[in-house]
Amino acid sequence: MNPKRCAACKYLRRRCPKDCIFSPYFPPSDPDKFACIHRIYGAGNVSKMLQQLPVQSRAEAVESLSFEAKCRVEDPVYGCVGMISLLQTQIQKTQTLLAKTQAEIAVAQAKHSQTQVNEFM
Amino acid sequence: MNPKRCAACKYLRRRCPKDCIFSPYFPPSDPDKFACIHRIYGAGNVSKMLQQLPVQSRAEAVESLSFEAKCRVEDPVYGCVGMISLLQTQIQKTQTLLAKTQAEIAVAQAKHSQTQVNEFM
């Protein structure tokens, strides 16, 4: 067995080929990263998805797939879609607060103008 | 062939059993929903994920998995994680605007107070 097998080949108990599609993105030091992605997508699907991408996009694809897989393991019902809902709620709250604050500034400016008018009368 | 097979069994070219795990969530009227989820996760993984969930959570799990699969088909590099990044950027922008507006209100209130002080002098 090659001790330098990538985490994916080690997990799949296979020889790590020189042109292994997983090896650049799954170092042996982080076995959980592959275990998680394998549990959600399956090694075959991940390999297929990576093969369909240009080499320079694969690292980012692996990161986003790992993130989604981790979210799905932690929250099997909503996965990272639960995070999207939370962020959308947060945006709505912040926008409501912003609108309220902008209304307050309009009131404060109106009061200030009124005071100036009173000074001239 | 049973013409009432669910979209999953039709796609997988198999008989749709009475207790089909896919059937409640993949009506034959929406074949793309299963095709998309199958392309990203594979039927076996989806079936396994659903089996591990209580029946009352499965519909929502299918919706979130479908959403993620659709995002991944549309954006094979970032999937719905791209959406999370966009939403986080939007929150940061809104929060910056909110802080700016809150600073403006403080300035306007200070001006208003100063005008009132001047009136009494």
gemmi code that builds the backbone of each chain (N, CA, C; Angstrom):
import gemmi

chains = {
    "A": [
        ("MET", (0.846, -1.203, 0.000), (0.000, 0.000, 0.000), (0.886, 1.259, 0.000)),
        ("ASN", (0.562, 2.221, -0.836), (1.304, 3.472, -0.890), (0.885, 4.361, 0.286)),
        ("PRO", (1.827, 4.722, 1.175), (1.418, 5.532, 2.326), (1.013, 6.947, 1.930)),
        ("LYS", (1.321, 7.329, 0.676), (0.992, 8.680, 0.235), (-0.327, 8.730, -0.534)),
        ("ARG", (-1.132, 7.677, -0.414), (-2.445, 7.698, -1.074), (-3.238, 8.905, -0.586)),
        ("CYS", (-4.057, 9.487, -1.469), (-4.901, 10.604, -1.043), (-6.006, 10.053, -0.133)),
        ("ALA", (-6.713, 10.983, 0.552), (-7.759, 10.566, 1.496), (-8.865, 9.778, 0.804)),
        ("ALA", (-9.157, 10.149, -0.469), (-10.229, 9.465, -1.204), (-9.842, 8.019, -1.488)),
        ("CYS", (-8.643, 7.809, -2.017), (-8.199, 6.444, -2.351), (-8.038, 5.598, -1.097)),
        ("LYS", (-7.607, 6.233, -0.012), (-7.483, 5.514, 1.252), (-8.877, 5.071, 1.711)),
        ("TYR", (-9.836, 5.971, 1.613), (-11.219, 5.670, 2.013), (-11.791, 4.566, 1.135)),
        ("LEU", (-11.512, 4.647, -0.155), (-12.060, 3.676, -1.112), (-11.206, 2.395, -1.177)),
        ("ARG", (-10.164, 2.345, -0.358), (-9.243, 1.193, -0.274), (-8.755, 0.785, -1.657)),
        ("ARG", (-8.242, 1.767, -2.369), (-7.717, 1.467, -3.697), (-6.357, 2.135, -3.871)),
        ("ARG", (-5.658, 1.730, -4.905), (-4.392, 2.329, -5.233), (-4.651, 3.758, -5.720)),
        ("CYS", (-3.785, 4.707, -5.334), (-3.966, 6.095, -5.771), (-3.174, 6.311, -7.061)),
        ("PRO", (-3.885, 6.419, -8.209), (-3.138, 6.548, -9.464), (-2.446, 7.913, -9.568)),
        ("LYS", (-1.439, 7.985, -10.446), (-0.699, 9.236, -10.630), (-1.618, 10.386, -11.029)),
        ("ASP", (-2.618, 10.059, -11.885), (-3.537, 11.095, -12.367), (-4.856, 11.060, -11.597)),
        ("CYS", (-4.803, 10.684, -10.321), (-6.020, 10.577, -9.492), (-6.783, 11.906, -9.505)),
        ("ILE", (-8.086, 11.832, -9.797), (-8.887, 13.058, -9.889), (-9.125, 13.678, -8.505)),
        ("PHE", (-9.072, 12.850, -7.466), (-9.330, 13.342, -6.103), (-8.079, 13.904, -5.426)),
        ("SER", (-6.935, 13.291, -5.732), (-5.702, 13.546, -4.998), (-5.351, 15.031, -4.752)),
        ("PRO", (-5.520, 15.965, -5.756), (-5.128, 17.347, -5.456), (-6.018, 18.020, -4.401)),
        ("TYR", (-7.209, 17.468, -4.184), (-8.187, 18.162, -3.324), (-8.465, 17.431, -2.019)),
        ("PHE", (-7.992, 16.207, -1.895), (-8.250, 15.432, -0.683), (-6.946, 14.878, -0.111)),
        ("PRO", (-6.208, 15.754, 0.602), (-4.935, 15.307, 1.178), (-5.189, 14.251, 2.264)),
        ("PRO", (-4.211, 13.337, 2.460), (-4.414, 12.282, 3.464), (-4.589, 12.836, 4.883)),
        ("SER", (-4.179, 14.115, 5.080), (-4.273, 14.711, 6.417), (-5.716, 15.054, 6.817)),
        ("ASP", (-6.636, 15.062, 5.859), (-8.023, 15.444, 6.176), (-8.998, 14.369, 5.685)),
        ("PRO", (-9.031, 13.221, 6.373), (-9.877, 12.116, 5.885), (-11.380, 12.413, 5.966)),
        ("ASP", (-11.777, 13.293, 6.907), (-13.209, 13.574, 7.081), (-13.818, 14.277, 5.875)),
        ("LYS", (-13.004, 15.105, 5.203), (-13.500, 15.870, 4.054), (-14.049, 14.920, 2.993)),
        ("PHE", (-13.299, 13.865, 2.687), (-13.784, 12.927, 1.671), (-14.922, 12.060, 2.209)),
        ("ALA", (-14.814, 11.649, 3.465), (-15.854, 10.789, 4.053), (-17.217, 11.475, 3.968)),
        ("CYS", (-17.220, 12.774, 4.249), (-18.461, 13.549, 4.265), (-19.046, 13.688, 2.851)),
        ("ILE", (-18.202, 14.055, 1.900), (-18.632, 14.235, 0.515), (-19.077, 12.886, -0.082)),
        ("HIS", (-18.404, 11.812, 0.307), (-18.759, 10.486, -0.189), (-20.112, 10.045, 0.348)),
        ("ARG", (-20.357, 10.381, 1.600), (-21.620, 9.986, 2.233), (-22.818, 10.642, 1.547)),
        ("ILE", (-22.643, 11.880, 1.107), (-23.778, 12.615, 0.533), (-23.882, 12.413, -0.982)),
        ("TYR", (-22.784, 12.508, -1.693), (-22.846, 12.444, -3.159), (-22.428, 11.099, -3.734)),
        ("GLY", (-21.572, 10.386, -2.998), (-20.990, 9.164, -3.558), (-19.755, 9.524, -4.383)),
        ("ALA", (-18.715, 8.682, -4.284), (-17.449, 8.968, -4.963), (-17.635, 9.078, -6.479)),
        ("GLY", (-18.460, 8.204, -7.041), (-18.670, 8.192, -8.489), (-19.250, 9.502, -8.999)),
        ("ASN", (-20.258, 10.024, -8.273), (-20.862, 11.289, -8.692), (-19.881, 12.442, -8.597)),
        ("VAL", (-19.101, 12.478, -7.513), (-18.138, 13.576, -7.341), (-17.088, 13.515, -8.455)),
        ("SER", (-16.597, 12.307, -8.715), (-15.617, 12.127, -9.793), (-16.186, 12.612, -11.131)),
        ("LYS", (-17.442, 12.241, -11.402), (-18.106, 12.633, -12.653), (-18.247, 14.159, -12.734)),
        ("MET", (-18.663, 14.767, -11.598), (-18.840, 16.222, -11.582), (-17.507, 16.927, -11.827)),
        ("LEU", (-16.438, 16.431, -11.193), (-15.122, 17.065, -11.362), (-14.612, 16.902, -12.790)),
        ("GLN", (-14.825, 15.715, -13.367), (-14.363, 15.473, -14.738), (-15.015, 16.428, -15.748)),
        ("GLN", (-16.245, 16.830, -15.436), (-16.952, 17.715, -16.368), (-16.507, 19.170, -16.249)),
        ("LEU", (-15.633, 19.456, -15.268), (-15.192, 20.840, -15.054), (-13.758, 21.032, -15.534)),
        ("PRO", (-13.415, 22.260, -15.973), (-12.006, 22.524, -16.289), (-11.175, 22.419, -15.009)),
        ("VAL", (-9.922, 21.984, -15.149), (-9.059, 21.724, -13.986), (-9.014, 22.931, -13.034)),
        ("GLN", (-8.959, 24.152, -13.595), (-8.797, 25.325, -12.729), (-10.052, 25.633, -11.889)),
        ("SER", (-11.193, 24.990, -12.203), (-12.404, 25.228, -11.404), (-12.642, 24.142, -10.364)),
        ("ARG", (-11.867, 23.068, -10.425), (-12.173, 21.901, -9.593), (-11.973, 22.144, -8.099)),
        ("ALA", (-10.917, 22.898, -7.739), (-10.663, 23.134, -6.305), (-11.857, 23.853, -5.672)),
        ("GLU", (-12.393, 24.867, -6.368), (-13.515, 25.608, -5.803), (-14.784, 24.761, -5.780)),
        ("ALA", (-14.939, 23.915, -6.810), (-16.094, 23.011, -6.826), (-16.030, 22.042, -5.649)),
        ("VAL", (-14.828, 21.511, -5.363), (-14.670, 20.597, -4.225), (-15.007, 21.318, -2.919)),
        ("GLU", (-14.566, 22.580, -2.801), (-14.861, 23.327, -1.573), (-16.354, 23.524, -1.385)),
        ("SER", (-17.054, 23.902, -2.473), (-18.490, 24.144, -2.321), (-19.247, 22.829, -2.103)),
        ("LEU", (-18.811, 21.748, -2.769), (-19.440, 20.441, -2.546), (-19.200, 19.969, -1.105)),
        ("SER", (-17.987, 20.192, -0.592), (-17.669, 19.799, 0.789), (-18.531, 20.579, 1.773)),
        ("PHE", (-18.680, 21.862, 1.482), (-19.492, 22.707, 2.359), (-20.943, 22.208, 2.382)),
        ("GLU", (-21.497, 21.951, 1.196), (-22.887, 21.455, 1.124), (-23.028, 20.107, 1.815)),
        ("ALA", (-22.031, 19.233, 1.609), (-22.097, 17.897, 2.219), (-22.044, 18.004, 3.743)),
        ("LYS", (-21.162, 18.878, 4.246), (-21.036, 19.065, 5.694), (-22.357, 19.594, 6.281)),
        ("CYS", (-22.947, 20.558, 5.588), (-24.231, 21.112, 6.041), (-25.310, 20.027, 6.045)),
        ("ARG", (-25.289, 19.159, 5.027), (-26.320, 18.107, 4.909), (-26.151, 17.056, 5.995)),
        ("VAL", (-24.889, 16.760, 6.368), (-24.647, 15.800, 7.451), (-25.134, 16.403, 8.772)),
        ("GLU", (-24.868, 17.704, 8.961), (-25.272, 18.363, 10.212), (-26.774, 18.589, 10.274)),
        ("ASP", (-27.381, 18.885, 9.124), (-28.823, 19.152, 9.079), (-29.426, 18.353, 7.922)),
        ("PRO", (-29.779, 17.069, 8.184), (-30.189, 16.185, 7.075), (-31.500, 16.623, 6.399)),
        ("VAL", (-32.287, 17.471, 7.038), (-33.546, 17.891, 6.414), (-33.336, 19.112, 5.514)),
        ("TYR", (-32.642, 20.126, 6.024), (-32.523, 21.370, 5.259), (-31.154, 21.611, 4.632)),
        ("GLY", (-30.114, 20.954, 5.123), (-28.766, 21.164, 4.582), (-28.417, 22.637, 4.574)),
        ("CYS", (-27.678, 23.104, 3.570), (-27.293, 24.515, 3.556), (-28.420, 25.405, 3.056)),
        ("VAL", (-29.533, 24.798, 2.617), (-30.694, 25.600, 2.225), (-31.280, 26.268, 3.472)),
        ("GLY", (-31.118, 25.615, 4.632), (-31.547, 26.220, 5.896), (-30.771, 27.500, 6.161)),
        ("MET", (-29.496, 27.492, 5.782), (-28.651, 28.664, 5.936), (-29.123, 29.798, 5.015)),
        ("ILE", (-29.519, 29.440, 3.791), (-30.030, 30.443, 2.848), (-31.289, 31.101, 3.416)),
        ("SER", (-32.184, 30.297, 3.991), (-33.406, 30.853, 4.592), (-33.049, 31.801, 5.730)),
        ("LEU", (-32.101, 31.388, 6.593), (-31.682, 32.243, 7.710), (-31.113, 33.564, 7.218)),
        ("LEU", (-30.267, 33.498, 6.171), (-29.652, 34.720, 5.644), (-30.713, 35.631, 5.034)),
        ("GLN", (-31.709, 35.023, 4.349), (-32.773, 35.840, 3.753), (-33.580, 36.544, 4.842)),
        ("THR", (-33.834, 35.831, 5.957), (-34.537, 36.438, 7.090), (-33.714, 37.586, 7.662)),
        ("GLN", (-32.396, 37.368, 7.783), (-31.512, 38.400, 8.322), (-31.510, 39.645, 7.429)),
        ("ILE", (-31.517, 39.434, 6.099), (-31.564, 40.560, 5.163), (-32.861, 41.337, 5.332)),
        ("GLN", (-33.973, 40.603, 5.447), (-35.264, 41.283, 5.613), (-35.271, 42.123, 6.884)),
        ("LYS", (-34.753, 41.547, 7.989), (-34.709, 42.285, 9.261), (-33.842, 43.534, 9.141)),
        ("THR", (-32.652, 43.373, 8.507), (-31.739, 44.514, 8.378), (-32.360, 45.586, 7.487)),
        ("GLN", (-33.068, 45.153, 6.426), (-33.697, 46.131, 5.529), (-34.833, 46.870, 6.236)),
        ("THR", (-35.578, 46.144, 7.085), (-36.647, 46.783, 7.845), (-36.061, 47.825, 8.792)),
        ("LEU", (-34.979, 47.454, 9.484), (-34.303, 48.362, 10.406), (-33.754, 49.574, 9.660)),
        ("LEU", (-33.244, 49.332, 8.449), (-32.708, 50.420, 7.627), (-33.815, 51.396, 7.236)),
        ("ALA", (-34.963, 50.850, 6.819), (-36.088, 51.696, 6.414), (-36.566, 52.534, 7.603)),
        ("LYS", (-36.620, 51.913, 8.785), (-37.046, 52.593, 10.008), (-36.066, 53.727, 10.331)),
        ("THR", (-34.777, 53.443, 10.211), (-33.746, 54.430, 10.520), (-33.785, 55.579, 9.514)),
        ("GLN", (-34.049, 55.230, 8.246), (-34.131, 56.279, 7.221), (-35.354, 57.172, 7.469)),
        ("ALA", (-36.438, 56.570, 7.966), (-37.629, 57.361, 8.303), (-37.304, 58.290, 9.469)),
        ("GLU", (-36.558, 57.791, 10.450), (-36.175, 58.602, 11.609), (-35.315, 59.797, 11.193)),
        ("ILE", (-34.419, 59.554, 10.229), (-33.554, 60.642, 9.771), (-34.396, 61.717, 9.068)),
        ("ALA", (-35.407, 61.277, 8.336), (-36.292, 62.235, 7.656), (-37.029, 63.083, 8.688)),
        ("VAL", (-37.498, 62.439, 9.767), (-38.204, 63.160, 10.833), (-37.252, 64.156, 11.493)),
        ("ALA", (-36.021, 63.702, 11.798), (-35.037, 64.562, 12.462), (-34.694, 65.767, 11.590)),
        ("GLN", (-34.567, 65.517, 10.259), (-34.243, 66.628, 9.350), (-35.397, 67.622, 9.262)),
        ("ALA", (-36.627, 67.082, 9.261), (-37.806, 67.949, 9.194), (-37.870, 68.830, 10.438)),
        ("LYS", (-37.585, 68.235, 11.615), (-37.585, 68.990, 12.887), (-36.539, 70.097, 12.836)),
        ("HIS", (-35.353, 69.746, 12.313), (-34.247, 70.699, 12.232), (-34.629, 71.884, 11.332)),
        ("SER", (-35.236, 71.559, 10.159), (-35.665, 72.618, 9.232), (-36.703, 73.505, 9.901)),
        ("GLN", (-37.654, 72.888, 10.631), (-38.722, 73.628, 11.288), (-38.138, 74.596, 12.317)),
        ("THR", (-37.116, 74.126, 13.067), (-36.463, 74.972, 14.065), (-35.829, 76.177, 13.386)),
        ("GLN", (-35.201, 75.934, 12.218), (-34.564, 77.041, 11.500), (-35.588, 78.039, 11.008)),
        ("VAL", (-36.745, 77.531, 10.535), (-37.818, 78.423, 10.084), (-38.268, 79.287, 11.256)),
        ("ASN", (-38.473, 78.635, 12.428), (-38.927, 79.365, 13.621), (-37.954, 80.476, 14.015)),
        ("GLU", (-36.646, 80.209, 13.833), (-35.644, 81.211, 14.181), (-35.816, 82.490, 13.375)),
        ("PHE", (-36.245, 82.353, 12.117), (-36.372, 83.527, 11.229), (-37.691, 84.250, 11.408)),
        ("MET", (-38.635, 83.644, 12.163), (-39.958, 84.267, 12.297), (-40.034, 85.181, 13.503)),
    ],
    "B": [
        ("MET", (-46.370, -2.229, -17.931), (-45.905, -1.046, -17.188), (-47.098, -0.291, -16.575)),
        ("ASN", (-46.963, 0.065, -15.333), (-48.011, 0.812, -14.644), (-47.929, 2.291, -15.062)),
        ("PRO", (-49.002, 2.818, -15.672), (-48.914, 4.208, -16.133), (-48.862, 5.197, -14.972)),
        ("LYS", (-49.141, 4.721, -13.746), (-49.140, 5.628, -12.601), (-47.814, 5.589, -11.836)),
        ("ARG", (-46.771, 5.039, -12.450), (-45.461, 5.044, -11.793), (-45.055, 6.476, -11.454)),
        ("CYS", (-44.336, 6.618, -10.333), (-43.843, 7.951, -9.972), (-42.717, 8.334, -10.936)),
        ("ALA", (-42.324, 9.605, -10.898), (-41.295, 10.094, -11.823), (-39.972, 9.369, -11.619)),
        ("ALA", (-39.668, 9.000, -10.342), (-38.400, 8.321, -10.053), (-38.387, 6.935, -10.685)),
        ("CYS", (-39.455, 6.151, -10.463), (-39.499, 4.784, -11.003), (-39.547, 4.797, -12.529)),
        ("LYS", (-40.209, 5.805, -13.083), (-40.247, 5.930, -14.538), (-38.840, 6.198, -15.069)),
        ("TYR", (-38.117, 7.095, -14.401), (-36.753, 7.433, -14.796), (-35.845, 6.219, -14.658)),
        ("LEU", (-36.037, 5.471, -13.575), (-35.179, 4.309, -13.306), (-35.661, 3.058, -14.051)),
        ("ARG", (-36.727, 3.217, -14.839), (-37.321, 2.126, -15.624), (-37.586, 0.899, -14.761)),
        ("ARG", (-38.265, 1.130, -13.664), (-38.583, 0.001, -12.783), (-40.045, 0.089, -12.356)),
        ("ARG", (-40.556, -0.978, -11.815), (-41.907, -1.039, -11.308), (-41.971, -0.129, -10.079)),
        ("CYS", (-43.072, 0.620, -9.933), (-43.200, 1.509, -8.767), (-43.901, 0.731, -7.649)),
        ("PRO", (-43.162, 0.347, -6.596), (-43.804, -0.464, -5.551), (-44.808, 0.353, -4.728)),
        ("LYS", (-45.707, -0.344, -4.050), (-46.737, 0.330, -3.241), (-46.112, 1.234, -2.190)),
        ("ASP", (-45.003, 0.763, -1.595), (-44.353, 1.528, -0.534), (-43.129, 2.276, -1.076)),
        ("CYS", (-43.197, 2.701, -2.348), (-42.070, 3.399, -2.986), (-41.671, 4.621, -2.153)),
        ("ILE", (-40.384, 4.730, -1.849), (-39.912, 5.840, -1.003), (-39.937, 7.175, -1.751)),
        ("PHE", (-39.879, 7.106, -3.091), (-39.855, 8.328, -3.900), (-41.261, 8.839, -4.239)),
        ("SER", (-42.163, 7.899, -4.423), (-43.486, 8.197, -4.982), (-44.222, 9.400, -4.367)),
        ("PRO", (-44.216, 9.598, -2.999), (-44.957, 10.756, -2.483), (-44.361, 12.104, -2.890)),
        ("TYR", (-43.086, 12.107, -3.292), (-42.406, 13.393, -3.520), (-42.059, 13.644, -4.987)),
        ("PHE", (-42.216, 12.620, -5.819), (-41.860, 12.775, -7.228), (-43.025, 12.343, -8.116)),
        ("PRO", (-44.030, 13.233, -8.260), (-45.194, 12.892, -9.092), (-44.778, 12.746, -10.562)),
        ("PRO", (-45.484, 11.902, -11.299), (-45.103, 11.700, -12.716), (-45.188, 12.986, -13.536)),
        ("SER", (-45.919, 13.995, -13.009), (-46.100, 15.250, -13.753), (-44.826, 16.103, -13.774)),
        ("ASP", (-43.853, 15.795, -12.916), (-42.641, 16.628, -12.842), (-41.383, 15.752, -12.989)),
        ("PRO", (-41.135, 15.253, -14.198), (-39.996, 14.339, -14.371), (-38.634, 15.006, -14.140)),
        ("ASP", (-38.535, 16.324, -14.394), (-37.239, 17.009, -14.253), (-36.733, 17.020, -12.813)),
        ("LYS", (-37.673, 17.081, -11.864), (-37.304, 17.146, -10.442), (-36.453, 15.930, -10.070)),
        ("PHE", (-36.877, 14.746, -10.488), (-36.097, 13.557, -10.157), (-34.820, 13.483, -10.988)),
        ("ALA", (-34.918, 13.836, -12.258), (-33.749, 13.756, -13.145), (-32.597, 14.589, -12.579)),
        ("CYS", (-32.946, 15.769, -12.071), (-31.949, 16.700, -11.543), (-31.308, 16.141, -10.263)),
        ("ILE", (-32.138, 15.687, -9.355), (-31.651, 15.146, -8.081), (-30.826, 13.870, -8.320)),
        ("HIS", (-31.235, 13.078, -9.295), (-30.530, 11.835, -9.624), (-29.153, 12.143, -10.203)),
        ("ARG", (-29.098, 13.199, -11.017), (-27.844, 13.568, -11.652), (-26.793, 13.984, -10.623)),
        ("ILE", (-27.228, 14.658, -9.581), (-26.273, 15.186, -8.594), (-25.994, 14.185, -7.465)),
        ("TYR", (-27.032, 13.578, -6.913), (-26.837, 12.710, -5.746), (-26.858, 11.217, -6.089)),
        ("GLY", (-27.563, 10.866, -7.163), (-27.781, 9.453, -7.446), (-28.985, 8.950, -6.665)),
        ("ALA", (-29.782, 8.095, -7.282), (-31.021, 7.600, -6.673), (-30.738, 6.872, -5.353)),
        ("GLY", (-29.677, 6.086, -5.327), (-29.353, 5.304, -4.126), (-29.083, 6.187, -2.918)),
        ("ASN", (-28.301, 7.249, -3.126), (-28.002, 8.154, -2.018), (-29.250, 8.864, -1.516)),
        ("VAL", (-30.107, 9.317, -2.460), (-31.321, 10.029, -2.056), (-32.222, 9.078, -1.266)),
        ("SER", (-32.376, 7.851, -1.768), (-33.199, 6.858, -1.084), (-32.665, 6.614, 0.334)),
        ("LYS", (-31.329, 6.490, 0.460), (-30.700, 6.248, 1.763), (-30.946, 7.430, 2.705)),
        ("MET", (-30.771, 8.670, 2.160), (-30.969, 9.861, 2.994), (-32.411, 9.946, 3.476)),
        ("LEU", (-33.367, 9.620, 2.591), (-34.782, 9.698, 2.979), (-35.119, 8.627, 4.020)),
        ("GLN", (-34.577, 7.437, 3.823), (-34.845, 6.346, 4.773), (-34.372, 6.673, 6.190)),
        ("GLN", (-33.321, 7.486, 6.281), (-32.776, 7.823, 7.595), (-33.574, 8.926, 8.294)),
        ("LEU", (-34.579, 9.477, 7.582), (-35.368, 10.568, 8.155), (-36.755, 10.085, 8.549)),
        ("PRO", (-37.354, 10.703, 9.570), (-38.751, 10.367, 9.869), (-39.646, 10.804, 8.703)),
        ("VAL", (-40.735, 10.073, 8.479), (-41.601, 10.323, 7.311), (-42.020, 11.794, 7.214)),
        ("GLN", (-42.322, 12.409, 8.368), (-42.828, 13.790, 8.331), (-41.776, 14.829, 7.917)),
        ("SER", (-40.499, 14.432, 7.874), (-39.458, 15.384, 7.460), (-39.045, 15.182, 6.002)),
        ("ARG", (-39.514, 14.105, 5.395), (-38.994, 13.747, 4.071), (-39.365, 14.730, 2.964)),
        ("ALA", (-40.585, 15.268, 3.006), (-41.007, 16.195, 1.950), (-40.094, 17.424, 1.931)),
        ("GLU", (-39.784, 17.946, 3.128), (-38.928, 19.139, 3.177), (-37.491, 18.801, 2.769)),
        ("ALA", (-37.045, 17.604, 3.154), (-35.701, 17.179, 2.741), (-35.633, 17.083, 1.210)),
        ("VAL", (-36.683, 16.527, 0.585), (-36.697, 16.420, -0.879), (-36.659, 17.810, -1.511)),
        ("GLU", (-37.404, 18.751, -0.920), (-37.411, 20.111, -1.484), (-36.019, 20.741, -1.402)),
        ("SER", (-35.367, 20.605, -0.241), (-34.049, 21.243, -0.108), (-33.005, 20.529, -0.975)),
        ("LEU", (-33.104, 19.190, -1.071), (-32.174, 18.457, -1.957), (-32.404, 18.858, -3.420)),
        ("SER", (-33.683, 19.002, -3.813), (-34.004, 19.402, -5.192), (-33.443, 20.788, -5.483)),
        ("PHE", (-33.589, 21.670, -4.493), (-33.090, 23.028, -4.663), (-31.568, 23.021, -4.858)),
        ("GLU", (-30.877, 22.290, -3.997), (-29.414, 22.211, -4.105), (-28.994, 21.583, -5.434)),
        ("ALA", (-29.709, 20.527, -5.843), (-29.362, 19.849, -7.099), (-29.558, 20.791, -8.289)),
        ("LYS", (-30.663, 21.542, -8.263), (-30.959, 22.480, -9.346), (-29.861, 23.555, -9.419)),
        ("CYS", (-29.477, 24.074, -8.261), (-28.409, 25.086, -8.211), (-27.105, 24.507, -8.749)),
        ("ARG", (-26.816, 23.249, -8.399), (-25.551, 22.622, -8.823), (-25.550, 22.390, -10.331)),
        ("VAL", (-26.717, 22.039, -10.901), (-26.799, 21.849, -12.355), (-26.577, 23.196, -13.052)),
        ("GLU", (-27.183, 24.250, -12.480), (-27.057, 25.580, -13.092), (-25.659, 26.174, -12.893)),
        ("ASP", (-25.055, 25.902, -11.742), (-23.736, 26.443, -11.440), (-22.870, 25.306, -10.899)),
        ("PRO", (-22.216, 24.540, -11.818), (-21.506, 23.330, -11.383), (-20.308, 23.607, -10.477)),
        ("VAL", (-19.814, 24.830, -10.452), (-18.658, 25.124, -9.604), (-19.089, 25.513, -8.183)),
        ("TYR", (-20.058, 26.410, -8.083), (-20.420, 26.923, -6.758), (-21.750, 26.408, -6.220)),
        ("GLY", (-22.644, 25.920, -7.067), (-23.941, 25.440, -6.596), (-24.646, 26.502, -5.780)),
        ("CYS", (-25.404, 26.104, -4.772), (-26.124, 27.102, -3.985), (-25.203, 27.790, -2.983)),
        ("VAL", (-23.960, 27.353, -2.870), (-23.004, 28.045, -2.004), (-22.702, 29.424, -2.590)),
        ("GLY", (-22.768, 29.539, -3.935), (-22.626, 30.836, -4.593), (-23.703, 31.790, -4.120)),
        ("MET", (-24.903, 31.250, -3.926), (-26.031, 32.043, -3.453), (-25.796, 32.529, -2.023)),
        ("ILE", (-25.218, 31.645, -1.193), (-24.895, 32.012, 0.194), (-23.878, 33.158, 0.209)),
        ("SER", (-22.862, 33.080, -0.659), (-21.866, 34.160, -0.725), (-22.530, 35.470, -1.127)),
        ("LEU", (-23.417, 35.400, -2.135), (-24.111, 36.608, -2.597), (-24.944, 37.221, -1.477)),
        ("LEU", (-25.660, 36.366, -0.742), (-26.511, 36.863, 0.345), (-25.661, 37.477, 1.449)),
        ("GLN", (-24.503, 36.862, 1.740), (-23.620, 37.420, 2.768), (-23.090, 38.787, 2.348)),
        ("THR", (-22.763, 38.933, 1.046), (-22.321, 40.231, 0.531), (-23.440, 41.263, 0.676)),
        ("GLN", (-24.670, 40.823, 0.342), (-25.820, 41.733, 0.429), (-26.047, 42.193, 1.875)),
        ("ILE", (-25.888, 41.273, 2.833), (-26.037, 41.623, 4.247), (-24.976, 42.629, 4.655)),
        ("GLN", (-23.734, 42.399, 4.229), (-22.663, 43.328, 4.583), (-22.941, 44.726, 4.037)),
        ("LYS", (-23.411, 44.762, 2.764), (-23.722, 46.069, 2.149), (-24.841, 46.764, 2.909)),
        ("THR", (-25.907, 46.008, 3.232), (-27.043, 46.602, 3.929), (-26.632, 47.071, 5.313)),
        ("GLN", (-25.777, 46.288, 5.991), (-25.320, 46.682, 7.322), (-24.445, 47.935, 7.275)),
        ("THR", (-23.624, 48.036, 6.213), (-22.799, 49.241, 6.053), (-23.694, 50.465, 5.840)),
        ("LEU", (-24.699, 50.279, 4.964), (-25.633, 51.376, 4.693), (-26.391, 51.760, 5.960)),
        ("LEU", (-26.757, 50.759, 6.745), (-27.467, 51.005, 8.000), (-26.597, 51.799, 8.966)),
        ("ALA", (-25.317, 51.402, 9.091), (-24.402, 52.106, 9.998), (-24.227, 53.558, 9.554)),
        ("LYS", (-24.122, 53.765, 8.223), (-23.956, 55.107, 7.660), (-25.200, 55.949, 7.975)),
        ("THR", (-26.365, 55.344, 7.792), (-27.611, 56.058, 8.026), (-27.765, 56.386, 9.512)),
        ("GLN", (-27.349, 55.441, 10.379), (-27.430, 55.696, 11.819), (-26.474, 56.815, 12.228)),
        ("ALA", (-25.318, 56.896, 11.546), (-24.381, 57.992, 11.821), (-25.002, 59.316, 11.385)),
        ("GLU", (-25.681, 59.311, 10.238), (-26.336, 60.528, 9.729), (-27.406, 61.026, 10.699)),
        ("ILE", (-28.155, 60.068, 11.248), (-29.210, 60.455, 12.181), (-28.581, 61.085, 13.431)),
        ("ALA", (-27.448, 60.567, 13.860), (-26.768, 61.128, 15.040), (-26.328, 62.559, 14.752)),
        ("VAL", (-25.791, 62.792, 13.534), (-25.352, 64.137, 13.133), (-26.557, 65.081, 13.083)),
        ("ALA", (-27.654, 64.603, 12.477), (-28.852, 65.441, 12.355), (-29.398, 65.804, 13.731)),
        ("GLN", (-29.391, 64.836, 14.654), (-29.892, 65.103, 16.009), (-28.985, 66.087, 16.744)),
        ("ALA", (-27.669, 65.956, 16.527), (-26.726, 66.869, 17.167), (-26.953, 68.295, 16.667)),
        ("LYS", (-27.156, 68.413, 15.326), (-27.421, 69.742, 14.739), (-28.687, 70.346, 15.338)),
        ("HIS", (-29.730, 69.494, 15.442), (-31.017, 69.931, 15.963), (-30.855, 70.439, 17.397)),
        ("SER", (-30.089, 69.673, 18.228), (-29.858, 70.074, 19.624), (-29.091, 71.388, 19.665)),
        ("GLN", (-28.093, 71.559, 18.797), (-27.283, 72.764, 18.766), (-28.147, 73.975, 18.438)),
        ("THR", (-29.061, 73.798, 17.451), (-29.947, 74.888, 17.057), (-30.784, 75.295, 18.261)),
        ("GLN", (-31.292, 74.300, 19.024), (-32.120, 74.616, 20.185), (-31.305, 75.360, 21.261)),
        ("VAL", (-30.028, 74.964, 21.426), (-29.156, 75.649, 22.386), (-28.984, 77.112, 21.961)),
        ("ASN", (-28.724, 77.314, 20.640), (-28.525, 78.665, 20.111), (-29.742, 79.547, 20.357)),
        ("GLU", (-30.943, 78.942, 20.237), (-32.164, 79.716, 20.435), (-32.229, 80.310, 21.834)),
        ("PHE", (-31.702, 79.528, 22.811), (-31.794, 79.984, 24.193), (-30.692, 80.965, 24.566)),
        ("MET", (-29.679, 81.143, 23.664), (-28.555, 82.012, 24.028), (-28.779, 83.454, 23.578)),
    ],
}
model = gemmi.Model(1)
for chain_id, residues in chains.items():
    chain = gemmi.Chain(chain_id)
    for i, (resn, *xyz) in enumerate(residues, 1):
        res = gemmi.Residue()
        res.name, res.seqid = resn, gemmi.SeqId(i, " ")
        for name, pos in zip(("N", "CA", "C"), xyz):
            atom = gemmi.Atom()
            atom.name, atom.element = name, gemmi.Element(name[0])
            atom.pos, atom.b_iso = gemmi.Position(*pos), 0.0
            res.add_atom(atom)
        chain.add_residue(res)
    model.add_chain(chain)
structure = gemmi.Structure()
structure.add_model(model)
structure.setup_entities()
